Amino acid sequence: MGKHRVDPIAHWLRPISLAAVMAAGTLPAFGRDMDGRYRESPLHEWFEHLASRKGLCCSFADGYVVRDADWETRDGHYRVRVPKTADSEDAVWVEVPDEAVITEPNRAGHTMVWPLYTYQGVSIRCFMPGSMT
């Protein structure tokens, strides 16, 4: 039988496509104040510098208030219920990594979470526990 010839473009197309999809899936979601709507808030500067050990919170993800029923502690760690995908109404419980917990005093008063959505699913960039009252 004759030699099997592989098209060089077809040979590299799949790995390049996979790498492009993976790279696009890891791009961060941009912060909520892109349009300046919270610029006049007395907590604006505090939020702009708020960080966990994973880095700045508002610079890389949209944060929002979490209802008390949607977060808990289990075995000394936090868990939070967030949308399965950025545009989903279905929620999933996600373990909060210790390095995502904000340890400075909560000046906002409410529990807040900053989820990140990538091709690998949802992870928690920052989590700021509230008082559960």
C-alpha positions in Angstrom: 0.0 0.0 0.0 1.0 3.6 -0.5 2.2 6.0 2.1 -0.4 7.8 4.1 0.1 11.6 3.7 -1.1 13.9 6.5 -2.2 17.4 5.5 0.1 19.7 7.7 -2.7 22.2 8.2 -5.2 19.6 9.3 -2.6 18.1 11.6 -2.2 21.4 13.6 -5.7 22.8 13.3 -7.2 20.8 16.2 -4.4 21.6 18.8 -4.4 25.3 17.8 -8.3 25.5 18.0 -8.2 23.8 21.5 -5.6 26.2 22.8 -7.6 29.2 21.5 -10.8 28.0 23.2 -8.9 27.3 26.4 -7.2 30.8 26.4 -10.5 32.6 25.7 -12.2 30.7 28.5 -9.7 31.9 31.0 -10.1 35.6 30.3 -11.5 37.5 33.4 -14.9 39.0 33.6 -14.5 42.8 33.9 -15.5 44.6 37.1 -19.0 46.1 37.7 -18.0 49.7 37.7 -16.9 49.9 34.1 -19.5 52.6 33.5 -18.8 54.6 36.7 -22.3 54.1 38.2 -20.8 53.5 41.7 -18.2 56.3 41.5 -20.1 58.4 44.1 -20.5 55.6 46.6 -18.6 56.3 49.9 -17.3 52.7 49.6 -16.1 53.0 46.0 -12.4 53.3 46.8 -12.6 50.6 49.4 -14.2 48.2 46.8 -11.6 49.2 44.2 -8.8 48.0 46.5 -10.6 45.1 48.1 -8.6 41.9 47.7 -8.3 38.3 48.8 -5.1 36.3 48.7 -6.1 35.5 45.1 -5.8 39.2 44.2 -8.1 42.1 43.6 -11.8 41.3 43.6 -13.6 44.0 41.7 -11.0 44.2 39.0 -11.6 40.7 37.7 -15.1 39.7 38.6 -18.6 41.0 39.3 -19.4 40.9 43.0 -22.8 40.7 44.4 -24.6 40.4 47.7 -25.4 36.8 48.8 -28.6 36.0 50.8 -27.9 34.3 54.1 -29.6 31.1 52.9 -27.0 30.9 50.0 -23.9 30.5 52.1 -22.8 28.4 55.0 -19.8 27.0 56.8 -19.0 23.3 56.8 -16.0 21.6 58.4 -14.4 25.0 59.0 -14.7 26.2 55.4 -17.2 28.4 53.6 -19.5 27.2 50.8 -21.6 29.5 48.7 -24.4 29.0 46.2 -23.8 30.8 42.9 -25.2 30.5 39.3 -23.9 27.5 37.4 -22.9 29.7 34.5 -22.8 33.5 34.3 -26.2 33.7 32.6 -27.8 30.7 34.4 -30.7 30.7 36.8 -29.6 27.3 38.0 -27.4 27.5 41.1 -24.6 25.2 42.4 -22.9 25.0 45.8 -19.2 25.9 45.5 -16.5 25.4 48.1 -14.7 28.7 48.8 -10.9 28.3 48.8 -9.4 29.7 52.0 -7.2 32.1 49.9 -10.5 33.6 48.4 -11.8 34.7 51.8 -11.4 38.4 52.5 -10.1 38.8 56.1 -10.4 42.5 56.5 -13.5 44.0 58.2 -16.6 43.9 56.1 -17.5 47.6 55.6 -20.4 46.8 53.3 -22.1 44.7 56.0 -23.5 42.1 53.6 -22.1 38.7 52.5 -20.6 39.1 49.1 -19.1 36.8 46.5 -17.1 37.4 43.3 -17.4 34.2 41.1 -15.3 33.6 38.0 -16.7 31.7 35.1 -14.3 29.8 32.8 -14.4 26.8 30.5 -13.6 24.7 33.6 -16.7 26.0 35.4 -17.3 28.4 38.2 -14.7 29.3 40.9 -14.6 31.9 43.6 -12.2 34.8 43.2 -13.3 36.5 46.5 -15.7 35.9 49.3 -16.6 38.3 52.1 -18.7 36.8 54.9 -21.4 38.8 56.5 -23.0 38.5 59.9 -25.7 35.9 59.1 -28.3 38.0 60.8 
